[in-house]
């Protein structure tokens, strides 16, 4: 699992860093992103690009998103 913390970064830095990290994933890798808001535009891009994701709202108000390649 690859961890990426983009909490508090101004747009578009979180999106850009997530996209760069996705380029490094190999077949069964998972990218775990910590972010301070739910990135709705990212979800559509992930679907269109062949990725699956699972978002979890954290008690502190942040979000954890696990991203991997769709089967």
Backbone as a chain_set.jsonl record, in Angstrom:
{"seq": "XXXXXXXXXXXXXXXXXXXXXXXXXXXXXXXXXXXXXXXXXXXXXXXXXXXXXXXXXXXXXXXXXXXXXXX", "coords": {"N": [[0.844, -1.174, 0.0], [0.514, 2.195, -0.813], [0.94, 5.294, 0.703], [-0.501, 8.531, 0.793], [-0.624, 11.793, 1.788], [-2.576, 14.483, 1.462], [-3.825, 16.424, 2.828], [-4.99, 19.664, 3.558], [-3.695, 20.922, 1.445], [-3.838, 23.379, -1.162], [-6.223, 23.563, -3.9], [-5.066, 23.056, -7.234], [-3.472, 21.077, -6.146], [-3.886, 18.642, -4.493], [-5.295, 16.933, -6.31], [-3.456, 16.813, -8.445], [-1.225, 15.593, -7.193], [-2.324, 13.134, -6.483], [-2.868, 12.066, -9.024], [-0.247, 11.8, -10.037], [0.766, 9.907, -8.232], [-0.854, 7.722, -8.834], [0.172, 6.926, -11.256], [2.357, 5.453, -10.536], [1.453, 3.076, -9.544], [1.434, -0.455, -9.522], [0.083, -3.563, -10.724], [-1.491, -4.836, -8.429], [-1.29, -2.937, -6.459], [-2.333, -0.562, -3.95], [-3.431, 2.706, -3.45], [-3.512, 4.798, -0.759], [-5.161, 7.575, 0.192], [-5.117, 10.445, 2.182], [-7.244, 13.072, 2.8], [-8.625, 16.364, 3.133], [-11.174, 17.032, 2.316], [-14.028, 15.738, 0.53], [-13.285, 14.568, -2.629], [-15.074, 14.978, -5.132], [-14.865, 15.438, -8.043], [-12.66, 13.828, -8.624], [-13.58, 11.198, -8.395], [-15.122, 10.604, -10.703], [-13.152, 10.783, -12.693], [-11.532, 8.659, -11.877], [-13.217, 6.417, -12.307], [-13.552, 6.591, -15.109], [-10.972, 6.098, -15.901], [-10.4, 3.51, -15.222], [-10.09, 2.763, -12.531], [-10.851, 1.674, -9.198], [-12.477, 2.742, -6.186], [-12.657, 3.353, -2.654], [-14.179, 5.185, -0.24], [-13.789, 6.528, 2.986], [-15.231, 8.261, 5.602], [-13.583, 9.97, 8.11], [-13.383, 10.208, 11.724], [-12.306, 12.692, 12.453], [-13.126, 14.463, 10.534], [-11.758, 14.392, 8.162], [-10.991, 12.516, 5.123], [-10.438, 9.176, 4.026], [-9.231, 7.576, 1.251], [-9.13, 4.718, -0.605], [-7.538, 3.543, -3.404], [-7.416, 1.57, -6.293], [-6.519, -0.45, -9.128], [-9.173, -1.308, -11.304], [-10.657, -4.525, -11.555]], "CA": [[0.0, 0.0, 0.0], [1.217, 3.47, -0.894], [0.197, 6.311, 1.444], [-0.334, 9.897, 0.31], [-1.352, 12.736, 2.634], [-2.728, 15.759, 0.765], [-4.667, 17.278, 3.66], [-4.621, 21.06, 3.696], [-3.102, 21.504, 0.244], [-4.819, 24.103, -1.964], [-6.457, 23.03, -5.241], [-5.347, 21.677, -7.631], [-2.376, 20.21, -5.704], [-4.264, 17.267, -4.129], [-5.611, 16.181, -7.525], [-2.212, 16.582, -9.187], [-0.398, 14.612, -6.488], [-2.993, 11.831, -6.603], [-2.65, 11.579, -10.385], [1.156, 11.357, -10.139], [0.914, 8.67, -7.453], [-1.524, 6.633, -9.557], [1.065, 6.478, -12.329], [3.37, 4.551, -9.987], [0.845, 1.822, -9.096], [1.499, -1.649, -10.346], [-1.171, -4.32, -10.804], [-2.301, -5.028, -7.227], [-1.037, -1.881, -5.479], [-3.433, 0.296, -3.506], [-3.037, 4.033, -3.003], [-4.368, 5.3, 0.327], [-5.062, 9.026, 0.219], [-5.766, 11.192, 3.252], [-7.603, 14.368, 2.235], [-9.462, 17.131, 4.051], [-12.545, 17.147, 1.795], [-14.333, 14.671, -0.415], [-12.951, 15.059, -3.968], [-16.043, 14.433, -6.084], [-14.38, 15.354, -9.433], [-11.711, 12.723, -8.736], [-14.282, 9.926, -8.529], [-15.479, 10.378, -12.108], [-11.916, 10.517, -13.414], [-11.097, 7.305, -11.533], [-14.076, 5.467, -13.036], [-13.24, 6.671, -16.541], [-9.602, 5.637, -16.135], [-10.244, 2.109, -14.863], [-9.744, 2.578, -11.126], [-11.931, 1.541, -8.216], [-12.123, 3.488, -4.976], [-13.489, 3.213, -1.458], [-13.979, 6.375, 0.585], [-14.227, 6.42, 4.371], [-15.197, 9.503, 6.376], [-12.879, 9.761, 9.372], [-13.983, 10.952, 12.832], [-11.776, 14.055, 12.548], [-13.637, 15.268, 9.428], [-11.002, 14.103, 6.941], [-11.427, 11.343, 4.375], [-9.451, 8.206, 3.568], [-9.681, 6.994, -0.014], [-8.265, 3.648, -1.11], [-7.687, 3.485, -4.86], [-6.688, 0.5, -6.963], [-6.983, -0.72, -10.506], [-10.378, -2.144, -11.386], [-10.35, -5.891, -12.036]], "C": [[0.889, 1.237, 0.0], [0.354, 4.512, -0.187], [0.542, 7.694, 0.901], [-1.212, 10.804, 1.153], [-1.39, 14.082, 1.929], [-3.631, 16.712, 1.556], [-4.101, 18.693, 3.726], [-3.979, 21.696, 2.48], [-4.18, 22.231, -0.564], [-5.019, 23.436, -3.326], [-5.529, 23.73, -6.24], [-4.293, 20.681, -7.133], [-2.803, 18.809, -5.276], [-4.534, 16.399, -5.358], [-4.335, 15.838, -8.284], [-1.342, 15.531, -8.511], [-1.003, 13.216, -6.554], [-2.739, 11.248, -7.986], [-1.217, 11.082, -10.576], [1.366, 10.037, -9.402], [0.271, 7.488, -8.174], [-0.647, 6.076, -10.671], [2.097, 5.474, -11.83], [2.794, 3.196, -9.56], [1.118, 0.701, -10.072], [0.224, -2.454, -10.089], [-2.017, -4.35, -9.527], [-2.049, -3.984, -6.139], [-2.319, -1.129, -5.14], [-2.825, 1.609, -3.034], [-4.024, 4.478, -1.939], [-4.112, 6.792, 0.461], [-5.787, 9.564, 1.449], [-5.997, 12.601, 2.723], [-8.623, 15.044, 3.141], [-10.887, 17.377, 3.541], [-12.773, 16.039, 0.778], [-14.155, 15.19, -1.842], [-13.858, 14.488, -5.06], [-15.543, 14.403, -7.532], [-13.404, 14.192, -9.656], [-12.423, 11.408, -9.011], [-14.638, 9.612, -9.981], [-14.239, 10.054, -12.931], [-11.418, 9.103, -13.136], [-11.905, 6.26, -12.289], [-13.712, 5.418, -14.515], [-11.871, 6.087, -16.867], [-9.355, 4.2, -15.678], [-9.774, 1.854, -13.446], [-11.006, 2.38, -10.292], [-11.504, 2.324, -6.988], [-13.123, 3.201, -3.872], [-13.153, 4.403, -0.57], [-14.552, 6.14, 1.97], [-14.114, 7.791, 5.023], [-14.572, 9.191, 7.731], [-13.501, 10.621, 10.477], [-13.516, 12.41, 12.938], [-12.24, 14.967, 11.414], [-12.871, 15.099, 8.135], [-11.567, 12.86, 6.271], [-10.221, 10.485, 4.03], [-10.02, 7.553, 2.323], [-8.659, 5.942, -0.435], [-8.578, 3.454, -2.583], [-6.83, 2.358, -5.402], [-7.204, 0.33, -8.375], [-8.21, -1.618, -10.458], [-9.991, -3.499, -11.98], [-10.79, -6.088, -13.462]], "O": [[1.885, 1.308, 0.721], [-0.845, 4.602, -0.455], [1.695, 7.995, 0.593], [-2.424, 10.599, 1.224], [-0.364, 14.752, 1.807], [-4.139, 17.691, 1.008], [-2.902, 18.894, 3.921], [-3.737, 22.903, 2.479], [-5.313, 21.757, -0.645], [-4.097, 22.813, -3.852], [-5.246, 24.916, -6.072], [-4.221, 19.561, -7.637], [-2.14, 17.846, -5.661], [-4.06, 15.266, -5.439], [-4.154, 14.7, -8.716], [-0.78, 14.669, -9.186], [-0.279, 12.227, -6.669], [-2.428, 10.064, -8.11], [-1.0, 10.05, -11.211], [2.064, 9.151, -9.895], [0.795, 6.375, -8.128], [-0.718, 4.889, -10.989], [2.655, 4.719, -12.627], [3.547, 2.273, -9.248], [1.044, 0.88, -11.287], [-0.621, -2.035, -9.299], [-3.17, -3.92, -9.558], [-2.538, -4.129, -5.018], [-3.257, -1.069, -5.935], [-1.83, 1.622, -2.31], [-5.229, 4.53, -2.184], [-3.008, 7.223, 0.794], [-6.926, 9.189, 1.724], [-5.064, 13.253, 2.254], [-9.391, 14.376, 3.833], [-11.72, 17.89, 4.289], [-11.824, 15.474, 0.234], [-14.811, 16.159, -2.226], [-13.445, 13.613, -5.821], [-15.78, 13.404, -8.211], [-13.334, 13.639, -10.754], [-11.926, 10.586, -9.78], [-14.473, 8.479, -10.431], [-14.267, 9.155, -13.772], [-10.939, 8.421, -14.043], [-11.339, 5.321, -12.849], [-13.581, 4.343, -15.099], [-11.639, 5.633, -17.988], [-8.223, 3.721, -15.739], [-9.128, 0.84, -13.179], [-12.084, 2.859, -10.644], [-10.313, 2.546, -6.769], [-14.277, 2.853, -4.125], [-11.999, 4.607, -0.194], [-15.658, 5.619, 2.118], [-13.052, 8.413, 5.007], [-14.988, 8.256, 8.414], [-14.088, 11.662, 10.184], [-14.242, 13.261, 13.451], [-11.806, 16.116, 11.33], [-13.295, 15.616, 7.101], [-12.496, 12.231, 6.778], [-9.128, 10.993, 3.777], [-11.14, 7.043, 2.33], [-7.476, 6.24, -0.6], [-9.726, 3.231, -2.966], [-5.669, 2.205, -5.023], [-8.22, 0.914, -8.752], [-8.276, -2.565, -9.673], [-9.091, -3.584, -12.816], [-10.61, -7.17, -14.02]]}, "num_chains": 1, "name": "protein.A"}
